[in-house]
Amino acid sequence: MAPDTATLRPAKTPDVHQAEPIPAAARAEIDRLLATGDLFRYTAPEGAPVAQLEAEFADFLGSRYALAVASCSAALFLALKALDLPRGARVLIPAFTFAAVPSAVVHADCVPVLVEVGETLRIDLDDFHAKLETADAVLISHMRGHTSDMDAIMAACDARGIPVIEDAAHSLGTLWSGRKIGTLGKIGCFSFQSYKMVNAGEGGMFVTDDPELAARAVIMSGAYEYNWKKHPGLQNSFHHWQNKLPLYNMRMQNLSAAVIRPQIPEIPARVAAGQRGHDRVAARLAQHPWFEVPPALPQEERAPDSLQFLLRGFDSDEDARAFLDAAARRGVAVQIFGLSPDNARAFWNWQFLGDLPDLPVTRAMLMRACDLRLPTRLSEADLDHIAEGLIAAAAEVQRG
Ligand SMILES: *Cc1c(COP(=O)(O)O)cnc(C)c1O
């Protein structure tokens, strides 16, 4: 059947690939840095923008230590190295995550063990408990901000003395029983890549309350010679590790910190806007049988900048693809993780891992799970346009 042309309004198509704008307050500091050439974080004797960002971020999260690095992937790698895991250590990760996560595990000479993720978009706890028996560490990606059951995960890991790293790249501002996500495990990792809540183009953060882990990560991130003196913390620990650890040089530079710092106070407003936008579209979709939006867990207060939902009643891949095409014709850019070619979040594309396990639960979910960016800047009219476009697209395909 021909699409209903009344719903085709490409002129109003919201740009869902836009990133967060940089506050004007960043300009003066960037000009100062450009004028002085003071870009390296360890040149100034104290108070470098990167050091100030670390203090502010630690304060925002309520963590004792924060280390700014080049990316969240770098933070994940340093987290695994800081834990001093033996070569070949088995690290549990969700099978639904971004390819950079298994990559960080491989980079740290560990072996990723993929755990099933079902239609809740959270780790499957039965598979998790079974695989935990032979695990040395756990790296939980709260993928797209969907928090796995951290009460169950922390209880099981604490009982066995297994360290937990949280990949909170998409969870800045998310709360779990009132606590900030990224502070529940031993180490939390965040991203400032442009499609995350805080946009610096690139950048990452490593947080922990453990002074030894902090000291090891600071040195390995590239605090060579006595540069670690510019980090707060136990100076004895730094001295102990000096020259005993490799320098991977994954530092952040001052310009990135100048871009990030004025965005930190904006996080609460962005979280609130993200929640409003997500819930507005989700509520509309919930009125139709074709969409299922995974609900938040009772402990979880989300900070979404995107929306995921599962298609219901689209039994063939052809029907699912027809839905995507019909949405695209209405100006709504939606993807299905498993149907877009070479998607970096579909585990079967992680060929660098060698033999890939069969994970039927995750595979089935990825073949019907839709991914839609919802930048916090979208207006209510933009959000309604998106919701109406999705509903009309599903109706078109279902009418056949
Ligand atoms: C973006 C992302 C990463 C990687 O972050 P970078 O800063 O780009 O390295 C890791 N994990 C998840 C879940 C992400 O969304």
PDBQT file of the ligand as one rigid body, heavy atoms in Angstrom, charges set to zero:
ROOT
HETATM    1  C1  LIG A 501      30.780   4.853  23.412  1.00  0.00    +0.000 C 
HETATM    2  C2  LIG A 501      30.928   3.620  24.225  1.00  0.00    +0.000 A 
HETATM    3  C3  LIG A 501      32.189   3.111  24.559  1.00  0.00    +0.000 A 
HETATM    4  C4  LIG A 501      33.464   3.687  24.014  1.00  0.00    +0.000 C 
HETATM    5  O1  LIG A 501      33.669   5.012  24.376  1.00  0.00    +0.000 OA
HETATM    6  P1  LIG A 501      34.887   5.817  23.683  1.00  0.00    +0.000 P 
HETATM    7  O2  LIG A 501      35.035   7.017  24.550  1.00  0.00    +0.000 OA
HETATM    8  O3  LIG A 501      34.440   6.142  22.304  1.00  0.00    +0.000 OA
HETATM    9  O4  LIG A 501      36.060   4.925  23.714  1.00  0.00    +0.000 OA
HETATM   10  C5  LIG A 501      32.246   2.002  25.364  1.00  0.00    +0.000 A 
HETATM   11  N1  LIG A 501      31.135   1.411  25.829  1.00  0.00    +0.000 NA
HETATM   12  C6  LIG A 501      29.902   1.862  25.525  1.00  0.00    +0.000 A 
HETATM   13  C7  LIG A 501      28.702   1.176  26.094  1.00  0.00    +0.000 C 
HETATM   14  C8  LIG A 501      29.766   2.969  24.702  1.00  0.00    +0.000 A 
HETATM   15  O5  LIG A 501      28.544   3.401  24.388  1.00  0.00    +0.000 OA
ENDROOT
TORSDOF 0
